[in-house]
Amino acid sequence: MKKKVNKGPKKPKDGIFVDGTVLEARANAMFDVKLDNDFVVLCTICGKIRINRIKILPDDRVQVKLSEYDLSKGIIEYRYDSRVQTR
């Protein structure tokens, strides 16, 4: 029996998930991300991205999970493929 491979961004079940664009890479794997609603958020990367050594560069489209307690901080959960056209 084949395993189901979950490709694509996570489904929002717990947390606030928003799409955005990386503006600047900072030290210690921190990034400034401009969300689609024009807010700028300080983000770090999640463990799966660290383990798989996925490079995140400025102008990449990412999915961010915002903290419920402080909306100015978040975690980058997914980096969209740059070859796929997005609006």
TANORRA-V338157 format. One line per field, one symbol per residue. psi: psi as a letter, one per 20 degrees, with the letter a starting at -180 (. if undefined). A space follows every 50 residues. Layout:
psi=???
//
This chain:
psi=pqqppnqrqqpnhoropqqappgqpaqkkqqpporhkjqpqpqrqrhhhg gjlppprqjqprppoqphhojjqrpohppqpiippq.
//
